[in-house]
C-alpha cells in the first residue's frame, strides 16, 4: 500500500486549556513530609509470603479450586497445621 497516511493531530496543547485544579485532584496528589514521600493505603506487612512453584496432581488442584475463592490460603493454613504435628524440630 503506497497511499499517504492522514496527518496526525499536533501534540502541542495550549497551557490555558489545562484542567481545573479541584479538591479531588489535590486529594489524589502525593504527600511529602520534608523530602520523604508519605505512603498512603495499607502499610506493608511485616512478613510477606514467598513465591514458589509446587507441582500437584491435576485432580488435587481441581478439588482445591472447587472449594471456592481463597483456596490457596486454606492450603497454606492446612500445611501450617500439618507442620505443627510433623515438625522434626
PyMOL Python script that loads the backbone (N, CA, C, O; Angstrom):
from pymol import cmd

cmd.read_pdbstr("""\
ATOM      1  N   UNK A   1       0.839  -1.168   0.000  1.00  0.00           N
ATOM      2  CA  UNK A   1       0.000   0.000   0.000  1.00  0.00           C
ATOM      3  C   UNK A   1       0.887   1.234   0.000  1.00  0.00           C
ATOM      4  O   UNK A   1       1.696   1.428   0.907  1.00  0.00           O
ATOM      5  N   UNK A   2       0.732   2.058  -1.009  1.00  0.00           N
ATOM      6  CA  UNK A   2       1.586   3.225  -1.169  1.00  0.00           C
ATOM      7  C   UNK A   2       0.864   4.529  -0.902  1.00  0.00           C
ATOM      8  O   UNK A   2       1.415   5.599  -1.163  1.00  0.00           O
ATOM      9  N   UNK A   3      -0.360   4.470  -0.386  1.00  0.00           N
ATOM     10  CA  UNK A   3      -1.119   5.699  -0.137  1.00  0.00           C
ATOM     11  C   UNK A   3      -0.552   6.420   1.068  1.00  0.00           C
ATOM     12  O   UNK A   3      -0.036   5.796   1.995  1.00  0.00           O
ATOM     13  N   UNK A   4      -0.653   7.751   1.047  1.00  0.00           N
ATOM     14  CA  UNK A   4      -0.171   8.537   2.174  1.00  0.00           C
ATOM     15  C   UNK A   4      -1.152   8.425   3.334  1.00  0.00           C
ATOM     16  O   UNK A   4      -2.369   8.411   3.145  1.00  0.00           O
ATOM     17  N   UNK A   5      -0.593   8.346   4.539  1.00  0.00           N
ATOM     18  CA  UNK A   5      -1.424   8.298   5.740  1.00  0.00           C
ATOM     19  C   UNK A   5      -1.894   9.702   6.077  1.00  0.00           C
ATOM     20  O   UNK A   5      -1.195  10.670   5.778  1.00  0.00           O
ATOM     21  N   UNK A   6      -3.067   9.835   6.694  1.00  0.00           N
ATOM     22  CA  UNK A   6      -3.531  11.176   7.076  1.00  0.00           C
ATOM     23  C   UNK A   6      -2.629  11.753   8.167  1.00  0.00           C
ATOM     24  O   UNK A   6      -2.031  11.020   8.954  1.00  0.00           O
ATOM     25  N   UNK A   7      -2.548  13.084   8.193  1.00  0.00           N
ATOM     26  CA  UNK A   7      -1.716  13.745   9.194  1.00  0.00           C
ATOM     27  C   UNK A   7      -2.318  13.540  10.573  1.00  0.00           C
ATOM     28  O   UNK A   7      -3.537  13.549  10.743  1.00  0.00           O
ATOM     29  N   UNK A   8      -1.440  13.354  11.558  1.00  0.00           N
ATOM     30  CA  UNK A   8      -1.912  13.192  12.927  1.00  0.00           C
ATOM     31  C   UNK A   8      -2.103  14.569  13.559  1.00  0.00           C
ATOM     32  O   UNK A   8      -1.571  15.572  13.085  1.00  0.00           O
ATOM     33  N   UNK A   9      -2.868  14.584  14.631  1.00  0.00           N
ATOM     34  CA  UNK A   9      -3.129  15.839  15.326  1.00  0.00           C
ATOM     35  C   UNK A   9      -1.836  16.331  15.969  1.00  0.00           C
ATOM     36  O   UNK A   9      -0.998  15.525  16.373  1.00  0.00           O
ATOM     37  N   UNK A  10      -1.671  17.647  16.065  1.00  0.00           N
ATOM     38  CA  UNK A  10      -0.452  18.165  16.698  1.00  0.00           C
ATOM     39  C   UNK A  10      -0.406  17.779  18.174  1.00  0.00           C
ATOM     40  O   UNK A  10      -1.442  17.691  18.832  1.00  0.00           O
ATOM     41  N   UNK A  11       0.807  17.547  18.690  1.00  0.00           N
ATOM     42  CA  UNK A  11       0.940  17.124  20.077  1.00  0.00           C
ATOM     43  C   UNK A  11       0.957  18.299  21.050  1.00  0.00           C
ATOM     44  O   UNK A  11       0.814  18.091  22.255  1.00  0.00           O
ATOM     45  N   UNK A  12       1.126  19.522  20.563  1.00  0.00           N
ATOM     46  CA  UNK A  12       1.188  20.691  21.427  1.00  0.00           C
ATOM     47  C   UNK A  12      -0.201  21.016  21.957  1.00  0.00           C
ATOM     48  O   UNK A  12      -1.183  20.998  21.214  1.00  0.00           O
ATOM     49  N   UNK A  13      -0.270  21.312  23.242  1.00  0.00           N
ATOM     50  CA  UNK A  13      -1.530  21.667  23.878  1.00  0.00           C
ATOM     51  C   UNK A  13      -1.380  23.047  24.491  1.00  0.00           C
ATOM     52  O   UNK A  13      -0.360  23.345  25.112  1.00  0.00           O
ATOM     53  N   UNK A  14      -2.369  23.873  24.324  1.00  0.00           N
ATOM     54  CA  UNK A  14      -2.350  25.216  24.881  1.00  0.00           C
ATOM     55  C   UNK A  14      -2.374  25.132  26.402  1.00  0.00           C
ATOM     56  O   UNK A  14      -3.274  24.493  26.948  1.00  0.00           O
ATOM     57  N   UNK A  15      -1.423  25.748  27.116  1.00  0.00           N
ATOM     58  CA  UNK A  15      -1.408  25.668  28.579  1.00  0.00           C
ATOM     59  C   UNK A  15      -2.658  26.266  29.214  1.00  0.00           C
ATOM     60  O   UNK A  15      -2.992  25.928  30.350  1.00  0.00           O
ATOM     61  N   UNK A  16      -3.347  27.142  28.506  1.00  0.00           N
ATOM     62  CA  UNK A  16      -4.579  27.715  29.048  1.00  0.00           C
ATOM     63  C   UNK A  16      -5.712  26.696  29.066  1.00  0.00           C
ATOM     64  O   UNK A  16      -6.738  26.919  29.708  1.00  0.00           O
ATOM     65  N   UNK A  17      -5.534  25.584  28.368  1.00  0.00           N
ATOM     66  CA  UNK A  17      -6.554  24.534  28.336  1.00  0.00           C
ATOM     67  C   UNK A  17      -6.307  23.470  29.402  1.00  0.00           C
ATOM     68  O   UNK A  17      -6.918  22.403  29.357  1.00  0.00           O
ATOM     69  N   UNK A  18      -5.425  23.743  30.354  1.00  0.00           N
ATOM     70  CA  UNK A  18      -5.127  22.776  31.409  1.00  0.00           C
ATOM     71  C   UNK A  18      -6.372  22.530  32.251  1.00  0.00           C
ATOM     72  O   UNK A  18      -7.200  23.429  32.398  1.00  0.00           O
ATOM     73  N   UNK A  19      -6.523  21.325  32.808  1.00  0.00           N
ATOM     74  CA  UNK A  19      -7.705  21.045  33.622  1.00  0.00           C
ATOM     75  C   UNK A  19      -7.712  21.893  34.891  1.00  0.00           C
ATOM     76  O   UNK A  19      -6.665  22.309  35.387  1.00  0.00           O
ATOM     77  N   UNK A  20      -8.892  22.132  35.391  1.00  0.00           N
ATOM     78  CA  UNK A  20      -9.058  22.935  36.597  1.00  0.00           C
ATOM     79  C   UNK A  20      -8.571  22.161  37.814  1.00  0.00           C
ATOM     80  O   UNK A  20      -8.790  20.954  37.917  1.00  0.00           O
ATOM     81  N   UNK A  21      -7.915  22.850  38.726  1.00  0.00           N
ATOM     82  CA  UNK A  21      -7.450  22.228  39.963  1.00  0.00           C
ATOM     83  C   UNK A  21      -8.642  22.125  40.903  1.00  0.00           C
ATOM     84  O   UNK A  21      -9.212  23.131  41.324  1.00  0.00           O
ATOM     85  N   UNK A  22      -9.007  20.881  41.224  1.00  0.00           N
ATOM     86  CA  UNK A  22     -10.165  20.643  42.081  1.00  0.00           C
ATOM     87  C   UNK A  22      -9.721  20.015  43.397  1.00  0.00           C
ATOM     88  O   UNK A  22      -8.572  19.597  43.541  1.00  0.00           O
ATOM     89  N   UNK A  23     -10.628  19.954  44.336  1.00  0.00           N
ATOM     90  CA  UNK A  23     -10.343  19.332  45.627  1.00  0.00           C
ATOM     91  C   UNK A  23      -9.995  17.857  45.444  1.00  0.00           C
ATOM     92  O   UNK A  23      -9.093  17.341  46.103  1.00  0.00           O
ATOM     93  N   UNK A  24     -10.712  17.182  44.549  1.00  0.00           N
ATOM     94  CA  UNK A  24     -10.452  15.760  44.290  1.00  0.00           C
ATOM     95  C   UNK A  24      -9.047  15.568  43.711  1.00  0.00           C
ATOM     96  O   UNK A  24      -8.355  14.617  44.072  1.00  0.00           O
ATOM     97  N   UNK A  25      -8.629  16.456  42.825  1.00  0.00           N
ATOM     98  CA  UNK A  25      -7.306  16.352  42.225  1.00  0.00           C
ATOM     99  C   UNK A  25      -6.226  16.553  43.285  1.00  0.00           C
ATOM    100  O   UNK A  25      -5.237  15.821  43.306  1.00  0.00           O
ATOM    101  N   UNK A  26      -6.404  17.530  44.153  1.00  0.00           N
ATOM    102  CA  UNK A  26      -5.436  17.791  45.210  1.00  0.00           C
ATOM    103  C   UNK A  26      -5.376  16.615  46.177  1.00  0.00           C
ATOM    104  O   UNK A  26      -4.298  16.261  46.654  1.00  0.00           O
ATOM    105  N   UNK A  27      -6.532  16.000  46.474  1.00  0.00           N
ATOM    106  CA  UNK A  27      -6.575  14.861  47.394  1.00  0.00           C
ATOM    107  C   UNK A  27      -5.819  13.667  46.841  1.00  0.00           C
ATOM    108  O   UNK A  27      -5.312  12.851  47.611  1.00  0.00           O
ATOM    109  N   UNK A  28      -5.731  13.546  45.516  1.00  0.00           N
ATOM    110  CA  UNK A  28      -5.036  12.407  44.923  1.00  0.00           C
ATOM    111  C   UNK A  28      -3.547  12.673  44.721  1.00  0.00           C
ATOM    112  O   UNK A  28      -2.824  11.786  44.269  1.00  0.00           O
ATOM    113  N   UNK A  29      -3.078  13.865  45.045  1.00  0.00           N
ATOM    114  CA  UNK A  29      -1.673  14.207  44.848  1.00  0.00           C
ATOM    115  C   UNK A  29      -0.791  13.521  45.895  1.00  0.00           C
ATOM    116  O   UNK A  29      -1.262  13.131  46.964  1.00  0.00           O
ATOM    117  N   UNK A  30       0.503  13.382  45.565  1.00  0.00           N
ATOM    118  CA  UNK A  30       1.458  12.797  46.507  1.00  0.00           C
ATOM    119  C   UNK A  30       1.674  13.752  47.678  1.00  0.00           C
ATOM    120  O   UNK A  30       1.690  14.970  47.504  1.00  0.00           O
ATOM    121  N   UNK A  31       1.838  13.191  48.857  1.00  0.00           N
ATOM    122  CA  UNK A  31       2.049  13.970  50.065  1.00  0.00           C
ATOM    123  C   UNK A  31       3.480  13.760  50.539  1.00  0.00           C
ATOM    124  O   UNK A  31       3.935  12.625  50.680  1.00  0.00           O
ATOM    125  N   UNK A  32       4.182  14.852  50.781  1.00  0.00           N
ATOM    126  CA  UNK A  32       5.561  14.781  51.242  1.00  0.00           C
ATOM    127  C   UNK A  32       5.674  15.390  52.628  1.00  0.00           C
ATOM    128  O   UNK A  32       5.033  16.397  52.930  1.00  0.00           O
ATOM    129  N   UNK A  33       6.501  14.768  53.473  1.00  0.00           N
ATOM    130  CA  UNK A  33       6.872  15.326  54.771  1.00  0.00           C
ATOM    131  C   UNK A  33       8.353  15.663  54.639  1.00  0.00           C
ATOM    132  O   UNK A  33       9.211  14.798  54.816  1.00  0.00           O
ATOM    133  N   UNK A  34       8.645  16.920  54.328  1.00  0.00           N
ATOM    134  CA  UNK A  34      10.015  17.304  54.004  1.00  0.00           C
ATOM    135  C   UNK A  34      10.380  16.711  52.664  1.00  0.00           C
ATOM    136  O   UNK A  34       9.719  16.987  51.663  1.00  0.00           O
ATOM    137  N   UNK A  35      11.421  15.899  52.629  1.00  0.00           N
ATOM    138  CA  UNK A  35      11.864  15.254  51.387  1.00  0.00           C
ATOM    139  C   UNK A  35      11.288  13.845  51.226  1.00  0.00           C
ATOM    140  O   UNK A  35      11.443  13.231  50.170  1.00  0.00           O
ATOM    141  N   UNK A  36      10.625  13.331  52.264  1.00  0.00           N
ATOM    142  CA  UNK A  36      10.157  11.950  52.261  1.00  0.00           C
ATOM    143  C   UNK A  36       8.712  11.851  51.774  1.00  0.00           C
ATOM    144  O   UNK A  36       7.839  12.591  52.227  1.00  0.00           O
ATOM    145  N   UNK A  37       8.474  10.925  50.845  1.00  0.00           N
ATOM    146  CA  UNK A  37       7.131  10.669  50.340  1.00  0.00           C
ATOM    147  C   UNK A  37       6.350   9.892  51.385  1.00  0.00           C
ATOM    148  O   UNK A  37       6.809   8.848  51.849  1.00  0.00           O
ATOM    149  N   UNK A  38       5.192  10.378  51.758  1.00  0.00           N
ATOM    150  CA  UNK A  38       4.337   9.702  52.727  1.00  0.00           C
ATOM    151  C   UNK A  38       3.453   8.739  51.951  1.00  0.00           C
ATOM    152  O   UNK A  38       2.671   9.154  51.096  1.00  0.00           O
ATOM    153  N   UNK A  39       3.578   7.467  52.251  1.00  0.00           N
ATOM    154  CA  UNK A  39       2.804   6.443  51.545  1.00  0.00           C
ATOM    155  C   UNK A  39       1.386   6.389  52.064  1.00  0.00           C
ATOM    156  O   UNK A  39       1.146   6.552  53.260  1.00  0.00           O
ATOM    157  N   UNK A  40       0.453   6.161  51.168  1.00  0.00           N
ATOM    158  CA  UNK A  40      -0.948   6.036  51.537  1.00  0.00           C
ATOM    159  C   UNK A  40      -1.355   4.583  51.474  1.00  0.00           C
ATOM    160  O   UNK A  40      -0.649   3.746  50.911  1.00  0.00           O
ATOM    161  N   UNK A  41      -2.494   4.295  52.056  1.00  0.00           N
ATOM    162  CA  UNK A  41      -3.028   2.945  51.964  1.00  0.00           C
ATOM    163  C   UNK A  41      -2.553   2.058  53.088  1.00  0.00           C
ATOM    164  O   UNK A  41      -2.033   2.521  54.104  1.00  0.00           O
ATOM    165  N   UNK A  42      -2.744   0.784  52.881  1.00  0.00           N
ATOM    166  CA  UNK A  42      -2.403  -0.220  53.882  1.00  0.00           C
ATOM    167  C   UNK A  42      -0.893  -0.287  54.055  1.00  0.00           C
ATOM    168  O   UNK A  42      -0.164  -0.333  53.065  1.00  0.00           O
ATOM    169  N   UNK A  43      -0.410  -0.293  55.295  1.00  0.00           N
ATOM    170  CA  UNK A  43       1.041  -0.400  55.493  1.00  0.00           C
ATOM    171  C   UNK A  43       1.533  -1.789  55.080  1.00  0.00           C
ATOM    172  O   UNK A  43       0.771  -2.755  55.112  1.00  0.00           O
ATOM    173  N   UNK A  44       2.799  -1.884  54.695  1.00  0.00           N
ATOM    174  CA  UNK A  44       3.320  -3.186  54.285  1.00  0.00           C
ATOM    175  C   UNK A  44       3.334  -4.169  55.453  1.00  0.00           C
ATOM    176  O   UNK A  44       3.532  -3.777  56.603  1.00  0.00           O
ATOM    177  N   UNK A  45       3.123  -5.451  55.147  1.00  0.00           N
ATOM    178  CA  UNK A  45       3.143  -6.489  56.176  1.00  0.00           C
ATOM    179  C   UNK A  45       4.561  -6.712  56.677  1.00  0.00           C
ATOM    180  O   UNK A  45       5.534  -6.505  55.951  1.00  0.00           O
ATOM    181  N   UNK A  46       4.658  -7.135  57.924  1.00  0.00           N
ATOM    182  CA  UNK A  46       5.975  -7.400  58.487  1.00  0.00           C
ATOM    183  C   UNK A  46       6.592  -8.654  57.861  1.00  0.00           C
ATOM    184  O   UNK A  46       7.810  -8.728  57.698  1.00  0.00           O
ATOM    185  N   UNK A  47       5.765  -9.630  57.512  1.00  0.00           N
ATOM    186  CA  UNK A  47       6.277 -10.822  56.840  1.00  0.00           C
ATOM    187  C   UNK A  47       5.442 -11.056  55.585  1.00  0.00           C
ATOM    188  O   UNK A  47       4.214 -11.123  55.638  1.00  0.00           O
ATOM    189  N   UNK A  48       6.123 -11.177  54.481  1.00  0.00           N
ATOM    190  CA  UNK A  48       5.429 -11.407  53.221  1.00  0.00           C
ATOM    191  C   UNK A  48       5.563 -12.869  52.835  1.00  0.00           C
ATOM    192  O   UNK A  48       6.456 -13.569  53.312  1.00  0.00           O
ATOM    193  N   UNK A  49       4.683 -13.316  51.982  1.00  0.00           N
ATOM    194  CA  UNK A  49       4.739 -14.705  51.526  1.00  0.00           C
ATOM    195  C   UNK A  49       5.807 -14.855  50.452  1.00  0.00           C
ATOM    196  O   UNK A  49       6.177 -13.890  49.784  1.00  0.00           O
ATOM    197  N   UNK A  50       6.294 -16.082  50.298  1.00  0.00           N
ATOM    198  CA  UNK A  50       7.339 -16.390  49.334  1.00  0.00           C
ATOM    199  C   UNK A  50       6.697 -17.063  48.134  1.00  0.00           C
ATOM    200  O   UNK A  50       5.945 -18.028  48.272  1.00  0.00           O
ATOM    201  N   UNK A  51       7.007 -16.538  46.950  1.00  0.00           N
ATOM    202  CA  UNK A  51       6.503 -17.140  45.725  1.00  0.00           C
ATOM    203  C   UNK A  51       7.320 -18.395  45.431  1.00  0.00           C
ATOM    204  O   UNK A  51       8.550 -18.349  45.398  1.00  0.00           O
ATOM    205  N   UNK A  52       6.630 -19.514  45.217  1.00  0.00           N
ATOM    206  CA  UNK A  52       7.310 -20.774  44.937  1.00  0.00           C
ATOM    207  C   UNK A  52       6.491 -21.560  43.925  1.00  0.00           C
ATOM    208  O   UNK A  52       5.340 -21.222  43.648  1.00  0.00           O
ATOM    209  N   UNK A  53       7.082 -22.592  43.382  1.00  0.00           N
ATOM    210  CA  UNK A  53       6.385 -23.469  42.449  1.00  0.00           C
ATOM    211  C   UNK A  53       6.197 -24.821  43.123  1.00  0.00           C
ATOM    212  O   UNK A  53       7.147 -25.393  43.659  1.00  0.00           O
ATOM    213  N   UNK A  54       4.985 -25.323  43.094  1.00  0.00           N
ATOM    214  CA  UNK A  54       4.656 -26.606  43.701  1.00  0.00           C
ATOM    215  C   UNK A  54       3.877 -27.417  42.676  1.00  0.00           C
ATOM    216  O   UNK A  54       2.851 -26.961  42.174  1.00  0.00           O
ATOM    217  N   UNK A  55       4.350 -28.600  42.368  1.00  0.00           N
ATOM    218  CA  UNK A  55       3.676 -29.432  41.368  1.00  0.00           C
ATOM    219  C   UNK A  55       2.733 -30.394  42.075  1.00  0.00           C
ATOM    220  O   UNK A  55       3.156 -31.192  42.911  1.00  0.00           O
ATOM    221  N   UNK A  56       1.447 -30.312  41.730  1.00  0.00           N
ATOM    222  CA  UNK A  56       0.418 -31.174  42.310  1.00  0.00           C
ATOM    223  C   UNK A  56      -0.313 -31.898  41.196  1.00  0.00           C
ATOM    224  O   UNK A  56      -0.306 -31.462  40.045  1.00  0.00           O
ATOM    225  N   UNK A  57      -0.943 -33.010  41.549  1.00  0.00           N
ATOM    226  CA  UNK A  57      -1.738 -33.739  40.568  1.00  0.00           C
ATOM    227  C   UNK A  57      -2.941 -32.894  40.155  1.00  0.00           C
ATOM    228  O   UNK A  57      -3.474 -32.128  40.958  1.00  0.00           O
ATOM    229  N   UNK A  58      -3.367 -33.040  38.887  1.00  0.00           N
ATOM    230  CA  UNK A  58      -4.485 -32.233  38.390  1.00  0.00           C
ATOM    231  C   UNK A  58      -5.774 -32.407  39.197  1.00  0.00           C
ATOM    232  O   UNK A  58      -6.513 -31.443  39.399  1.00  0.00           O
ATOM    233  N   UNK A  59      -6.046 -33.634  39.657  1.00  0.00           N
ATOM    234  CA  UNK A  59      -7.276 -33.852  40.415  1.00  0.00           C
ATOM    235  C   UNK A  59      -7.221 -33.165  41.776  1.00  0.00           C
ATOM    236  O   UNK A  59      -8.251 -32.733  42.293  1.00  0.00           O
ATOM    237  N   UNK A  60      -6.028 -33.060  42.361  1.00  0.00           N
ATOM    238  CA  UNK A  60      -5.870 -32.372  43.646  1.00  0.00           C
ATOM    239  C   UNK A  60      -6.124 -30.882  43.456  1.00  0.00           C
ATOM    240  O   UNK A  60      -6.850 -30.269  44.239  1.00  0.00           O
ATOM    241  N   UNK A  61      -5.529 -30.296  42.416  1.00  0.00           N
ATOM    242  CA  UNK A  61      -5.728 -28.872  42.149  1.00  0.00           C
ATOM    243  C   UNK A  61      -7.190 -28.589  41.830  1.00  0.00           C
ATOM    244  O   UNK A  61      -7.742 -27.596  42.303  1.00  0.00           O
ATOM    245  N   UNK A  62      -7.817 -29.438  41.042  1.00  0.00           N
ATOM    246  CA  UNK A  62      -9.233 -29.238  40.707  1.00  0.00           C
ATOM    247  C   UNK A  62     -10.101 -29.296  41.957  1.00  0.00           C
ATOM    248  O   UNK A  62     -11.025 -28.498  42.117  1.00  0.00           O
ATOM    249  N   UNK A  63      -9.804 -30.241  42.839  1.00  0.00           N
ATOM    250  CA  UNK A  63     -10.562 -30.349  44.077  1.00  0.00           C
ATOM    251  C   UNK A  63     -10.378 -29.128  44.970  1.00  0.00           C
ATOM    252  O   UNK A  63     -11.335 -28.658  45.586  1.00  0.00           O
ATOM    253  N   UNK A  64      -9.156 -28.615  45.042  1.00  0.00           N
ATOM    254  CA  UNK A  64      -8.893 -27.424  45.851  1.00  0.00           C
ATOM    255  C   UNK A  64      -9.591 -26.196  45.279  1.00  0.00           C
ATOM    256  O   UNK A  64     -10.210 -25.428  46.016  1.00  0.00           O
ATOM    257  N   UNK A  65      -9.493 -26.016  43.976  1.00  0.00           N
ATOM    258  CA  UNK A  65     -10.143 -24.872  43.336  1.00  0.00           C
ATOM    259  C   UNK A  65     -11.660 -24.950  43.457  1.00  0.00           C
ATOM    260  O   UNK A  65     -12.335 -23.922  43.508  1.00  0.00           O
ATOM    261  N   UNK A  66     -12.190 -26.153  43.502  1.00  0.00           N
ATOM    262  CA  UNK A  66     -13.642 -26.332  43.614  1.00  0.00           C
ATOM    263  C   UNK A  66     -14.174 -25.844  44.963  1.00  0.00           C
ATOM    264  O   UNK A  66     -15.375 -25.617  45.114  1.00  0.00           O
ATOM    265  N   UNK A  67     -13.276 -25.683  45.945  1.00  0.00           N
ATOM    266  CA  UNK A  67     -13.718 -25.201  47.259  1.00  0.00           C
ATOM    267  C   UNK A  67     -13.992 -23.706  47.254  1.00  0.00           C
ATOM    268  O   UNK A  67     -14.501 -23.161  48.234  1.00  0.00           O
ATOM    269  N   UNK A  68     -13.658 -23.044  46.157  1.00  0.00           N
ATOM    270  CA  UNK A  68     -14.005 -21.629  46.024  1.00  0.00           C
ATOM    271  C   UNK A  68     -12.838 -20.687  46.262  1.00  0.00           C
ATOM    272  O   UNK A  68     -11.688 -21.095  46.427  1.00  0.00           O
ATOM    273  N   UNK A  69     -13.188 -19.416  46.271  1.00  0.00           N
ATOM    274  CA  UNK A  69     -12.195 -18.364  46.443  1.00  0.00           C
ATOM    275  C   UNK A  69     -11.466 -18.525  47.771  1.00  0.00           C
ATOM    276  O   UNK A  69     -12.073 -18.887  48.779  1.00  0.00           O
ATOM    277  N   UNK A  70     -10.162 -18.254  47.770  1.00  0.00           N
ATOM    278  CA  UNK A  70      -9.359 -18.377  48.976  1.00  0.00           C
ATOM    279  C   UNK A  70      -8.757 -19.751  49.173  1.00  0.00           C
ATOM    280  O   UNK A  70      -8.239 -20.045  50.250  1.00  0.00           O
ATOM    281  N   UNK A  71      -8.811 -20.602  48.158  1.00  0.00           N
ATOM    282  CA  UNK A  71      -8.326 -21.970  48.316  1.00  0.00           C
ATOM    283  C   UNK A  71      -6.833 -22.004  48.593  1.00  0.00           C
ATOM    284  O   UNK A  71      -6.370 -22.886  49.315  1.00  0.00           O
ATOM    285  N   UNK A  72      -6.065 -21.069  48.040  1.00  0.00           N
ATOM    286  CA  UNK A  72      -4.625 -21.070  48.267  1.00  0.00           C
ATOM    287  C   UNK A  72      -4.316 -20.748  49.730  1.00  0.00           C
ATOM    288  O   UNK A  72      -3.394 -21.323  50.309  1.00  0.00           O
ATOM    289  N   UNK A  73      -5.067 -19.848  50.321  1.00  0.00           N
ATOM    290  CA  UNK A  73      -4.884 -19.524  51.736  1.00  0.00           C
ATOM    291  C   UNK A  73      -5.231 -20.719  52.604  1.00  0.00           C
ATOM    292  O   UNK A  73      -4.556 -20.985  53.598  1.00  0.00           O
ATOM    293  N   UNK A  74      -6.284 -21.443  52.233  1.00  0.00           N
ATOM    294  CA  UNK A  74      -6.657 -22.627  53.002  1.00  0.00           C
ATOM    295  C   UNK A  74      -5.588 -23.714  52.894  1.00  0.00           C
ATOM    296  O   UNK A  74      -5.328 -24.418  53.870  1.00  0.00           O
ATOM    297  N   UNK A  75      -4.972 -23.861  51.737  1.00  0.00           N
ATOM    298  CA  UNK A  75      -3.876 -24.822  51.581  1.00  0.00           C
ATOM    299  C   UNK A  75      -2.707 -24.399  52.461  1.00  0.00           C
ATOM    300  O   UNK A  75      -2.088 -25.244  53.108  1.00  0.00           O
ATOM    301  N   UNK A  76      -2.399 -23.125  52.496  1.00  0.00           N
ATOM    302  CA  UNK A  76      -1.320 -22.613  53.337  1.00  0.00           C
ATOM    303  C   UNK A  76      -1.599 -22.922  54.811  1.00  0.00           C
ATOM    304  O   UNK A  76      -0.705 -23.365  55.533  1.00  0.00           O
ATOM    305  N   UNK A  77      -2.834 -22.689  55.254  1.00  0.00           N
ATOM    306  CA  UNK A  77      -3.206 -22.961  56.647  1.00  0.00           C
ATOM    307  C   UNK A  77      -3.119 -24.457  56.964  1.00  0.00           C
ATOM    308  O   UNK A  77      -2.663 -24.844  58.040  1.00  0.00           O
ATOM    309  N   UNK A  78      -3.560 -25.293  56.019  1.00  0.00           N
ATOM    310  CA  UNK A  78      -3.519 -26.740  56.232  1.00  0.00           C
ATOM    311  C   UNK A  78      -2.065 -27.228  56.327  1.00  0.00           C
ATOM    312  O   UNK A  78      -1.757 -28.103  57.137  1.00  0.00           O
ATOM    313  N   UNK A  79      -1.186 -26.674  55.512  1.00  0.00           N
ATOM    314  CA  UNK A  79       0.223 -27.065  55.563  1.00  0.00           C
ATOM    315  C   UNK A  79       0.861 -26.611  56.873  1.00  0.00           C
ATOM    316  O   UNK A  79       1.700 -27.318  57.430  1.00  0.00           O
ATOM    317  N   UNK A  80       0.472 -25.442  57.367  1.00  0.00           N
ATOM    318  CA  UNK A  80       0.981 -24.955  58.651  1.00  0.00           C
ATOM    319  C   UNK A  80       0.553 -25.893  59.779  1.00  0.00           C
ATOM    320  O   UNK A  80       1.360 -26.223  60.649  1.00  0.00           O
ATOM    321  N   UNK A  81      -0.709 -26.325  59.770  1.00  0.00           N
ATOM    322  CA  UNK A  81      -1.198 -27.269  60.786  1.00  0.00           C
ATOM    323  C   UNK A  81      -0.458 -28.597  60.697  1.00  0.00           C
ATOM    324  O   UNK A  81      -0.104 -29.174  61.726  1.00  0.00           O
ATOM    325  N   UNK A  82      -0.220 -29.089  59.493  1.00  0.00           N
ATOM    326  CA  UNK A  82       0.494 -30.351  59.326  1.00  0.00           C
ATOM    327  C   UNK A  82       1.912 -30.234  59.895  1.00  0.00           C
ATOM    328  O   UNK A  82       2.411 -31.159  60.536  1.00  0.00           O
ATOM    329  N   UNK A  83       2.559 -29.069  59.649  1.00  0.00           N
ATOM    330  CA  UNK A  83       3.916 -28.877  60.162  1.00  0.00           C
ATOM    331  C   UNK A  83       3.958 -28.893  61.706  1.00  0.00           C
ATOM    332  O   UNK A  83       4.942 -29.340  62.295  1.00  0.00           O
ATOM    333  N   UNK A  84       2.904 -28.413  62.341  1.00  0.00           N
ATOM    334  CA  UNK A  84       2.865 -28.408  63.812  1.00  0.00           C
ATOM    335  C   UNK A  84       2.950 -29.819  64.370  1.00  0.00           C
ATOM    336  O   UNK A  84       3.579 -30.035  65.406  1.00  0.00           O
ATOM    337  N   UNK A  85       2.329 -30.781  63.704  1.00  0.00           N
ATOM    338  CA  UNK A  85       2.307 -32.158  64.214  1.00  0.00           C
ATOM    339  C   UNK A  85       3.422 -33.036  63.636  1.00  0.00           C
ATOM    340  O   UNK A  85       3.677 -34.121  64.159  1.00  0.00           O
ATOM    341  N   UNK A  86       4.080 -32.593  62.582  1.00  0.00           N
ATOM    342  CA  UNK A  86       5.091 -33.403  61.922  1.00  0.00           C
ATOM    343  C   UNK A  86       6.468 -32.737  61.900  1.00  0.00           C
ATOM    344  O   UNK A  86       7.361 -33.191  61.185  1.00  0.00           O
ATOM    345  N   UNK A  87       6.642 -31.699  62.650  1.00  0.00           N
ATOM    346  CA  UNK A  87       7.908 -30.972  62.645  1.00  0.00           C
ATOM    347  C   UNK A  87       8.999 -31.807  63.291  1.00  0.00           C
ATOM    348  O   UNK A  87       8.774 -32.444  64.320  1.00  0.00           O
ATOM    349  N   UNK A  88      10.183 -31.805  62.688  1.00  0.00           N
ATOM    350  CA  UNK A  88      11.323 -32.556  63.211  1.00  0.00           C
ATOM    351  C   UNK A  88      12.065 -31.769  64.273  1.00  0.00           C
ATOM    352  O   UNK A  88      12.946 -32.312  64.939  1.00  0.00           O
ATOM    353  N   UNK A  89      11.730 -30.518  64.442  1.00  0.00           N
ATOM    354  CA  UNK A  89      12.437 -29.657  65.406  1.00  0.00           C
ATOM    355  C   UNK A  89      11.884 -29.815  66.785  1.00  0.00           C
ATOM    356  O   UNK A  89      12.359 -29.167  67.718  1.00  0.00           O
TER     357      UNK A  89
END
""", "prot")
cmd.dss("prot")
cmd.show_as("cartoon", "prot")
cmd.util.cbc("prot")
cmd.orient("prot")
